[in-house]
Amino acid sequence: MTDFQRPRGTRDFPPEEMEQRRIVEDGLRKVARSFNFGEVMTPTFENTELFVAKSGPGIIDEIYAFKDKGDREISLRPELTAAVMRYYVKELHTRPKPLKLYYMGNCFRYERPQKGRYREFWQFGAEIIGAPSLEADAEVLALAYYCAVGSGAVVTDIRIGHLGVMKALFEKAQIGDDLQADIRRYLDKKDFDGLDAFFAEKGLSPETLGTLTELVNLHGNRNILDKAQELMGGDCADIVYLKDLARRLNSYGIQDSQYSIDLGVARGLDYYTGMVFEIDAAGLGAESQICGGGAYSLSETFGGQQIFSTGFAFGFDRLILARSSDEEIIPKLDIYFIPISDDARLKCLELATELRKAGVSADIDLLGRKVGKAFGYADTIGARTAIVIGDKELAEKKVNVKDMATGDQTPVEFSRLLDHYQNK
């Protein structure tokens, strides 16, 4: 007989884990809606050229790309931003601005699986399209922070940078756009040895390398922006921008101690244009990042007009791993009915149906277990209460509601059972 295994880099989720994932997912949606973001959904697969246009031909080696039966080049989506921007350019661009969108979906990358990183994974993200960059940047940062905290993750830092500071330095040193992109990739990987070799190979100024190294190693509270201003040798508009952004974060209730300025945040993807940020959480070891984002320009890549855009994406699986381990597990079931006769089973079905319609979760013993074993099963599945119904209960039209945690029993009439649960 064939031994069927799930594909490498994928997972099966048992009911108790799915419940916790849904709790987190519902919490993220609630926070997004409180900021007036609306949910969108895009296809699980797209034309491969969409991802090549966004990330370059090298992306083909990292994704699930194939030809469909119509000989079309198709790929399972490796992320969601490209698809959302494609949707905006083709169908949403005429809507009033700003557009505030969020999304949740599974994505696929062909990479080596490791803790918290899989070939099938989930992303939660949000975008603001068409708002002035400072206001959108602050709003997106605040949303990302409150999503992270609301999920139960222990946020250790929000590291905020701005690519414009580096760009101003590069322009001062007359370093072209093509070399700038390579330098950002070295910085994104924290590969300073490679950066040294790259500067030497390209004959770039050692003084510029020294200033750049000092800049990207600045990491701390907003006061380091004064030091950055000194290194730049005068006024820098993007440093002033970060100071204004910090003041707005305070107004969103995010204190100075809850974020840091880190001019080494480079986000090595070419479409980022301004403010960039990453969120770190406890419990993940050296790879502590759960979220990344910033201001970007993609609309024109997909045939639209250039427009302000700011967004972020959470690695949902890493967000789950970052949750506090001592967080209370919410019971799955309000009531477990144990019928001990055929007539009692019919009554249990009637009562369970009434409770379910009112939003009270209810289940019924389907195997005809003995009462003791049925109580044991109710305890195993995490039922808050259990009720035995037999001929005596049918005659009296009354049951004893047993609290599974304490063993206490409360007499309740059939007609008052719904009130009993709604008032708890």
N, C-alpha and C positions, 0 to 999 in steps of 0.2 A: 504494500500500500504506500502511496506517495506521502512523504512527510512534508506537508505544506508549512512554510515559514513566511512570516511577513517580510517584505523587502527591507534591506539594510537601510538604516537611517530613518525608519518610520516606527510608530508606536501604536499599541492598543491601549485604550483608557478604560479602566473599570468604572462602574457607576459612582463610587464614592469620590474618585478623582475628577470625574466629569462634573460632579456637583460643585466641587471647589472651583474648577475652571469657570463654570457658569456664574458662580457668585462674583468672581473677579471681573469677568467679561461684562456682566450686568452693571457692576459698579463703574467700570470705565465708560460705558454708554451713558449712565446717569450723570457723570461729571461733564461729559461732552455736551449733553443736552442742556445742562445748566448754564453753559457758555453760549447757548444758541447755535451749536453746530448740528447739522443734519447729516444723517447717515446715507452713504451711497454704496453700491455694490457693482463690481465689474466682473467680466468673465474670468474663469480659472485659467484659461489659455488665451493667448494673443498671437498676433503675427510676430514672428521672430524679429523682424526689422524694427519693431517698436523698441525692443530692449537693446538692439545694436545701436540705434540712433542715440539712445540715452547714455549707454555705457561703453560703446566701442565694440569692435568685432571680437575682442578677447573674451567677452562675456559668454560666447558660444560654448567655450570649454567648461564653464561653470554652471550651466543650466541644462534642463531637460528640453532639448531642441530636436525636432523630428519633422518628417513630412507626413501629412495626413493622406487619406485615401484620394483626395483631389489633387495630390502632388503640391500642396501648399506648405510653406515653411511655417511651422507652428511651434510655440514654446509654452510650457507650463510657466506661469508667472513666477519670477524669482523675487519680486517685491511688488508693492502696490502703487507707489507714487507715479510711475510711468503710465499705468493704466488709467489712473484718476485724471492725470493731465491730458491724456488722449481723449478721455470722455469730455473733459472741459472744452477742449479745442473744437471737437466735432459737434457737441450738443448743448453745452451749458454756458458758452461764452456770451450769449445775449442776455443772460439773467442779471438782475440788479447786483451790483457789487457793494460790499465784498461778499464773496461766496465763502461760507464757513462749512467745511465738509469733514466728516470722519468716516472711518471704515475699519472693518475687521475681516480677515480672511486667511486662508491657508496659502502658503507659498512653497516653492520648491527650488532647491539648489543641489547640484551634484558636487558635494564636497565631503571630506572625511568627517564622519560623525564623531562627536565628543560631547562631554557633559554640557547640557543646555543648548547644543547646536545639532540640528538634525537635517536630513534631506527634505523632509516635509516639516514645515514649521508654521507658526501663526504670527501675523503682524496686526497690531492695532496702531492706527496713525490718524493724523489730522492735517488739514491744509487750510490756510486762509489765502484766497486769491483775490487780488484787486484792492488791497488796502495799503496806505502809506507804510513803508517798511518799519519804522520805529514802533508805531502802534500795533501792527500785526506781530512784530517780533515779541513784544512784551506780552501780548495776549496768548500767543502760542507757547511761550515759555511758562506762563502761569498755568495754562491748561495741562501741559506735560507734567509740571510739578504736582498739581492736585490729582491728576490721574495716578501718578506713581505712589503718592502717599495714600490715596484712597484704596489702592489695591492691597495694602498691607505690607508693601515693601519698605524696608528701612533705608531711606535715601541718605547717603553719606555726603554727596556733593552734586551740585549742578555746575559744571565747568563751562564758562561762557567766553567765547573769543570773537574775533572779527577778522575776516580775511582781508579786509581793506587796509588794515595796519601793515600786514606783510606786503600787500600790493604796492602801497605807497613807498615802502623801502625798496622794493624791486624796481619801481619806476625811477626812483632817485639814483639807483645804481645802473640803470639802463639794461635791466634783464628782461628779455622778451617773454611774451605770454607762453610760448611752448616750454621754455625752461622753468617758468613759474609753476606750471602744472606738475612737472617732474619733482620740483622741490617740495611742493605740498604733499606729494605722495610719500616722499621720504619722511617728512614730518609726521604724517598721519600714522606711519608705522613705527615712529620713534627710532628710526634707523639713522642715528647721528654719524656713525662711521661711514655709512653709505653716502650721507650728505656731504661729508668732508671730501670723500673721493670724487663725488660728482662735481663739486666746486673746482677741485684741482683739475679734473679732466676737461672741463669746459673753460678753464682759464678765468674763472670769476674771482672777484676781489676778495682776498682774505679778510679785509676790514668789514666788508658787507656780511661775510659769513659770521664774523665775530659778533656784530650787532644783531644779526638774525638769531644766533644762538642765545644771546642774552634775552632777547625779546620772548622767544618761545619757552624759555625757562622761568619766565615771570608767572607766578601762580599764587594767588592770595586774595585778600579783600580788595575793595575798589581803590584803595590807596596806591596799589601798584601801578595804576594808570598814570600817576604823576611821574613815576620812574620811566614808564614806557614813553611818555612825552619827551623826557630828557634824551632817551636813546634815539628818538626820531629827529632830534635836533631842532625842535620847534613845534608849532601847532600842527596837529593831525586831526582832521575832521572826524575820523572814525573812532578815535580815542574819546573825543567829546561825546560822540554818539553812545558809546558804552556807558559813560557817566550818566547820560540822560536815561538810558535803559535801566540802569541800576535804581534810579529814583522811582521809575514806574513799577519795578518789581516790589519795592517797599510798599507802594500803594495797593498792590495786589495781595499784601499780607505776607510776602516772602522776605524774611529778614536777611540782613547782610551775612549773618553766620550760616545761612542755609544755601548759599551759592558762593562761587569764587570766580574771579577773572583769571582765565588761562589762555594766554595768547599762543600757546602751543597746540590748541585745538585747531586742526587743519581740515578735517573732513576731506579726504583725498579724492573726492569726486569732482570733476571739472565744473558741474553745473551750479555748485554753491557760489554765491556772489558776495555775501556780507556777513551778518551775524551767524555764528555757528555755536552749537552747544552739545554737550553730552551729559547724561545723568548716570551716576554711579550708585550702586546699592550694596549693602552688606550681605555677607553669606555666599558670595560667588567666587571667592578667591581672587587671583590676580586679574582674571577677566571679569571686572566688576561692572561693566557698562550694560545698562538695560534699555537705553534710549539715545537716539541721536537725531539731530535735525538742524535747521537753520533757514536762512533766506536763500532762494535759488531762482534760476531762470531756465525754464524748460518749455514753456508754451511755444516759443518760436521754433524749437527743435522739431515739434510735431505739426508745424504749419500754421500756428496761430501768431497773434501779435504779442510782443514782449509785454509782460505785466508783472507787477509785484507779486511774489509768492513766498510764503513761509510755511514750513511744516515740520513734522517729526514722525518717527515710527518707533514703536516699542517692539522689541522681541518678546512676544507674549509668553513664550516658554521660559525665558530667563526671568521674566517678571514673576511667574509662578514660583520659580526656585528661590526668588529673593524675598518671598513673603515670610513674615515672622512665624517660626515653627511652633510657638506656643499659642497661636491664635485659636480661639474657640471653634470647634467643629459644630456647625449648626445641625441639629437633628433633622433627619430626612422626612420623618413620618409623624403626623400628629396623633393618629389613632389606628390601632390594629384590632379588627373584629375577630372573635373566635366563636363561630356558631357550633352548637352541639346537637342540632337536629335539622331536618330538611326545612321545616317551617321557620326555624331560627335563621337559617341561611338566607331565606327570602327576605326576612326582616332586616338582616345585616346589609343586604344589597340595597334595600330601600333607604336605610339610614346613611350608608356610605355615599349613595348618589346625592342625597340632600346636602351632605357635608361638602362633597366635592364641588357641587355647583356654587357653594358659598366661599370656595377657596380654601377649605380645610382639607389637608391631605389625609386619605384613608385607604386602608388595605384590608383584605379579608383572607383568612386562612383557606387555601384552595385544596389542601391535601387531607383534610379531615383528621388532623393530628389530635392526640390526647391533649387535654387542657395544659398539663405541665409542660409538654414539649412545645406546645403552641406559644406559651409564655416565654420559653427559652428562645424560640425563634424571634419573637417580637423584640426581645432584648438584643439579640444579635444584629438585627437590622436597624437598631437605633430608634425604635418607636418611643414616643414620649409617654403614651398611655395605651392601655389595652382594655378591651371589654369582652366579657363572656356573655353570650346570649343563649339561653335554653328555654325549656317549657316554662319554668318558674318566672323568668324575666318577661316572657311573652304574656303570661297571665297578669302579672303586676304592671306591665307597661313601664318598667323601670329597670335600670342597669346600675351596676357599680363600676365607675370609671377608675381603673387602677393606674396610679402614677408609677411608671416603671423605674424611676430613679429612687423613690422613697418607699414604695410599697403601699402608700396610703390609698384608701378607696373612698370614693365620693358617690353617694347615691344620686342618680339623675333620672328624671322621667324622660321617656322617649321624646315627648313634645318639647322638652327643654334642652335636648342634647346640643342642638346647634348654638343656642344661647350660651351654653356652658363653654364651648370652645371659642366662640367669638369674644367672650368677656375675659379670657385668660390673658 
